[in-house]
Amino acid sequence: MKYCVGIDLGSTTTKAVVLNEEGKVMGRGITNSRSNYEVACEVAVAEALINARFGLIEGKLQERGVDEKTRREQLEELEQGFRLAQYLDQCNILREEMEPLTAVAGEPFPEAVGGILTGMEKEASELFGKGSRRKSDFFRDLAGSRYLAMAEQVAKDMELSYDQLVGLFDKAILRVENHPSDADAFGRCIRAALSATHFDSEVFRESVEEAGSLELEQVGSVGTGYGRQTLPFPKEDIRSEILCHGLGAHAMFPGTRTVLDIGGQDTKAIQVDPQGIVTSFQMNDRCAAGCGRYLGYIADEMNLGLHELGPLACKSKRSVKINSTCTVFAGAELRERLSLGEKREDILSGLHRAIILRAMSLLARSGGVENEFTFTGGVAKNEAAVGALKKLIFENYGEVTLNISPDSIYTGALGAAIFSHREWMRSDEEEKVSA
C-alpha cells in the first residue's frame, strides 16, 4: 500500500499525518521535538504508521463481520498491550544508556539507578491498564515523572545526592530520545500485545497479522513548521506553515474562512478563500509571548503540568488583569500576584485572557473574523483558552461558527500531507500521459 506523509516540525512537538492513495487520512503521529530533527521526523512518521496499522486492523475485523462494540474492545486492549511493550522497550534502552553513566559516577549509583529502573518496569502495567489515565503519552514525560518520584525516596534511603540522580537521568534521556527505532519495533510490540490479549479468536489474530504484515511504501513527503528549514528534506518538499495551516484547516472544516493557530513558538492569524488558499495573514513578529512556550513557563513556575492549567483556570470566579504576557517578566508578575493573595485560578484565568487578547489583535490586522472560524494548534486543547476566545469573538464579531477538532494539533501536518498527495497525483498523471 502506497502512502504520502506531511510533517510539521514545531518548537515543542513534531507531528506527522499519513494519507493513502485516495487522499484519506490513514494515521497520525506525534513526538517531542528534539535536538536531532531527523530522528524527531522519523519517530513522528513511525507513530503515524502505527496508528495507520491499527486502522487497518479495524478494517480487517470489519471485513470479517466483527461488530463495532467487539472491535472497539479488541482494539483498545491490543493498543494498551502494544503501548506497554513499547514503553518497556524504551525502558530497556534507558537502562542501556544509564549503565555507563552510573559506572562513571561510581558506587552506589549503579545499584541505586538499577533499582529505580526495575521499579519503573514493575509498575509499567499500571500506566497502560484498562481505565488508566496518563498525564502524557510521551516516554520522556512518563519515565521522567516516575524516575524523579522514585529517585527522591532512593536518595533518602541511600543517603545519595538527589540532584546527581536527576542529572544522570537528564543525560540519558537525551540519548534515548535520539535513539533510532529498529526495523522490527512494530512487529515485536504487536506480538507481545497479542500474547497478552484476552481475545483468542482466529478471526482476531488473522486480522492483526494481515494488517501488520502489509507492506507500506512511502511515495512522497512535504515538511512544514517552525523548524522547517532544518528538516532533512529537499527544498522543493518544504512548504510555508501559513499555507499548510490554511489548507489543513480547510480540509478539516471546508467552510473555514479564518484560521487562528497558537503553537509553541508563534501565533498565526490566516484568512483563506473557499478553496483553502491563503489570502492574507499576520504572525507575532517579536517573541513567543502568548504562545505555548509561555504557558509552559507558567506551568513550571506554578509546579503544574501543562495540561492542568486550563482546568484550574476554568475554576476562576474573578479573572485577574495581567499587565504583561512577556515570558521574561511572567515569573516576576506571577510571584507578585501570589504574594498579594490572589488565587492561582484567578491569575491563570487572567493569563489566558491576556494570551487571547494578543491573538485577537493579530486577527484584526489580518482582516478580522469571517464565518467560519477554525482554531488550531496545541493551545486549542486548552479549555480556558477556548473559553476566552469564544467570549472575545462573540463580543467583537457576534455569532460565528467556531471549529475545533480533537486533531487540531495535526492541522499543519495535514496541510503538508495534502500538498504531498497533490504532487504525487500530478506526477502519476504525467507518467501516464508520457507512457
N, C-alpha and C positions, 0 to 999 in steps of 0.2 A: 504494500500500500504506500503510495506516494503522499508526501505532505510538504507544506512550506511553513516557515516559522517567522514570527515577529518578536524581537527582543527589545525591551525598554530598560536600559541601564540607568537606574535612578541613583541618587546620592545615598539612599538608605536601603532600598531593595532593588533587585533585578527581577523583572517579570518576563515570561515567555508565553506566547499563545501559538498553538499549532492548528493549522487549517487543513482539511482534506481536499481532495480533488474538486469537490463541489463547492468549496469555499466555506464550508461549515466548520465551526469550532470543534476540534477533537479533544483538546486538552489545554489546561492552563498550569503554569508552574511559577513558583516564586521562591527566592532565596535572599539572604542578606547580601548586599553589595560588599565587596571585599577588596583587598589590595591587588589581588590578581583578577583582573576583569575577565580574562579569557576563561578562567575556572568558574567565575560567577555566571557567565553566559552558559557554560557547559552544564552547570548544576541546574539552572533555571529550565533549560531545554529538557534535561533528563527528568525533572519533576513534571513538566508538561506532558512528556511521553508516558510517564507512569500514570498520570491522570487519564490520558487517552486510552491506555490499555484497559483500565478499569471500565471505561465507557464501552470498549469493545467487548469486554466480558459480559457486561449487562446486555449488549446487543445479541450475543450468542445465547444467553439464557432466554431472552425474549423469543428468539427464533425457535427455541426448543419448547416453547409453550409454558415457561415458568411464570406464574402470576406475579404481579407487581409487588405485593407485600412480601412474598418469599424472596424475590430478587433483592429488595432493599435489605432484608435481614442478612442474606448471604453476603452481599457486597460490603455491608457495614462490618461484619465480623472478619471478612477477608482483609479489608483495608486496615482494621485495627491490628491484626496479626502481622500484616506487611510493615506497618509503621513501627511496631515493636521490634521486628527483625532488623529494620533499617537503623533504628536507634541503637540497638546492641552492636551492630556493625560499626557504627561511628564511635561508640564507647570503646570498642576494641582498638580502633585507630588512635583514639585519645590516649589509651594506655600505652600503646607503642611509642607515641610521641613524648610521653611524660617520663618513660623509663630512663632515657639518657640524661634528662634534665635533673631528675631526682638523684641519679648516681653522682652527678657533679655536686649537687647540694650536700651530699653525704648523709650518713646515718643521723637520725632515724627517718629521714624523709622518704626513702623508698617504701618502707613499711607503712608509714602514715598515709601516703598518697595511694598506695596499693589498696589499703583498707577502705579508703573513701570510694575509689572506683568500683570495688567489689560491692559495696553498699549500694551504689547507684545502679549497678546491674541487677541486683536482687529486687529492688523496688520498681524496676522499669515497667513491669506488667501493670502496676497501679496507674501509670500515666496513660496507658493505652487500652484499659479495660472498658467494658460496656458502661456507658454513662459517665465516663471520666471527663473532666473539664480541665484543659490545659490553658495556661496563660499565653502560650505561644506554641507554634508548630516548628520553630527553628531550633536546631540542635544546640546552637550556642546558648540560646536563652534557657532551654530546658536543662541542659547539662550544667550550665553556669549557676542556675538557681539552686540545684541540688548539691553541687560541689561546694558552694560557699556555705550553705547551711551545715553540711557535714564537717567541713573544714573548721568551722568555728568551734564545734564540740571537740574535734580531734586536737585542736590547738590547746584547749584547756586540759584535756585528759593527758596529753603527752608533753605538756609544757613547751610547745613549739611556737614559733612566730606565725601568727595568722597571716600577716602581710606577705611572708615568704611563701606560704602555701598558696595564697591567691596569685602571687607573681608567677609561680610555676604553671598554674592553670592558664593565665593570660598568655604566656609564651606558647604553650602547647596548642591552645585553641586556634591561634592564628595558623599554625601548620595544618591542623585538622581541616579548617575551612578551605585551605588551598590544596588539599589532598585530592587529586583527580579520582573520579569514580572508576571502578574496574568494569569490564565488559559484561560480566555475569552478575552484577549487583542486583538487577531486577529479578533474574531467574532464581538467585539464591534466596532472596527475601520472599518471593511468591511461593517457593517450595516450602519454606519454613511456615508461612501463613497457612498454606494448605494442610500441612501436617498437624497444625494446632486447631483447625476449624472443627466445629461440631457437625457441620454438614458433610455427609459422606456419600451423597448420591453420585452415580456415574455421570448424570447429566451435568451436575455442577463441576465436577473435576474435568470433564471433557471441554466444557466451555472455557474454563480457566486456562487449560493447556493450549487450546486452539488460539485464543486471543494472545496468550503470552508468547507463542512461537511465531506469530505473524510477523513477516519481515516489513519493517518500516523504512522507507527511503526518503531522505530529505532532498528536495529538488530546488529549494530557494529559501533565501533568508533576507530580512531587512532589519536594520537596527535603528534605534532612536533613543531619546532620553537625555538627561543631564550630562551623562558621561559618554555620549555617542561618539565623540571624537577619539575616544580611547578604545572603542570596540574593535575586535580583531576581524573587521570586515573591509572589503574594498570600498572606496569612496562612493561608487555608484550604488552600493547597497545600504547607504545611510540616508535617513530622512529626518527632516526637522520634527521636533516633538510637537510643535504647533500643528503641523499638517496631520500628524498621526493621531493626536488627541481629537482634533476636529473630525477626522474620518471615523475614528473608533467610536466616538460619541454618537455620530450619525448612524453607524451600523447598529448600535445597541438600541437607539431610540430614533427612528427615522424622522420624527417631527422636530428634532433638535434644531434650534437656530442660534442659541447662545450656550457656550460651554465655560464653566469655571473649573479649573484644575488647581488644587492646592496639594503640592507634592512635598517632598522632604526639604528641598532647597529653593524652590521658586513657586510663584503663583502665576497662572496664565488665565486671561480672560479672552475668549475667542468667539468670533461671530462666523457662522457658516451659512451657505446657501442651501437650497433644497436637495442638492447632491452631496452635501458634506464638504464642499470646497470652502476653504477659509477666505473670508472677505476682509476681515480686519482682526487685529489682536493687540493686546497690551500685556507686558510682563513686568514684575517688580524688577527694577534695574539697579538696585544698590546693594542689597544684602538679603539674607534669608529670614528677616523679621516676618513674623506672621505665618511661617510655614511649618512643616512637620518637625524640622530640627529645633525650632523654637519650643514647640510643645514637648519635645524630648528633653530639652534642657530644664523646662519647668518640672517635668515628671521627676528628673534626677534630684532637683532642688527639694522637692517635697517627699522624696523617697517613696515614690509611687511607680507603678507600671504605667506605660503609656496608655494602655487600654483602660486604665482606671480613671483617667482624667475626665472623660466625657460623663460617665455615670455619676461621679462625685459632683461635677458642676451642675448637673441637672437637679440636684437636691437643693440648690440655692433658693433662698426666699428674697434675697436682696443683692442684686449684682453690684459689685464694687467698680467704680470707674478707674480704669487703668490709664496712666498717662503715657506710657511708652511700651511698644512691642519690640524694642531693640533687645536682642539677645544679650548684648554686653551689659545692659543695665537691668535686665529682668530679675536676676537674683537679688540685687540690692533692693529693688522696689518690692519684691515678694517678701523679703525678710522684714522690711519696714512695715508693710501692711499687717503681717502676722504679729509683730511687736505691738501694734496699735490695737490688737484684739480682734481683728477682722477674722471671720470664719474662712476656713480653707475653701469650702464650696462656693462662697460668695466671691472670693478672689478669682477662683478658676472661671466662674461664670463671666466675670468682667474681662478676663484674659481672652476667652473665646469670642466674646462680642468685639473686642478690640481687633482680633485677627480678621473677623468677617468684615469689619468696617474698612480695613485696608483693602480687602478683596472687592468690596463694593465700589471703592474709588477706581480700581482697575476696570471694573465692569463699565462704569460710567464713561471712562476715557476710551474704551473700545467701541462704544456705541450703545450702551445701555443693555437692557434685558428684553429679549424678544421671546415670545411663546413659541416653542417650548424651551425650557431652561434645564440643562443637564450638568450635574455636579459630579466631578470625577476626582481621582487621586485617593491616596491613603486617608486623608483627613475626612473624606466623605463617609468613613465608617464611624466617625466621632459624633455621637448623638447630640452633644451640646453645640458643636459647630453647626450641625444641620439645623437644629432648633433656632439658633441665632440667625442663620441665613434665611430660613423661611420667614421669620419675623421681619427682617430688614427688607427682603424682596417684596413682601406684601405692603409694607409701609411706603416703599418708594415706587413700586411698579404695579401694584394691585394684584389681582388674581392671575397667577402664572402657573402653568403646569411644571412642577419640579420633578425631574427624573433622577433617581439614584438607584444603582444596581448593586447587589452584593459583590459583583465582579468589577466595580468601578475602578479598582486599583489596576486592573489589566487594560484599561481603555487605550493607553498609548501603545502597548504591545499589540493589541488587536488591530489598531490602525496600521501599524508596521506590517503585520501579517497580511492584511488586505492588500497593501502595496505589493508585497512579495507575491501574493496569489495572482494579482493582475499581471505582473511581469511574467510569471510562469505561463499564464494563459496566452499572453501575447506572443511569447517565444514559441509556444506549442503551435499556435496558428501559423506563424511564419514558417515553421518547419514543415507543416502540412502543405502549405502553398508551394514552397520550394521543391517539395517531393513530387 
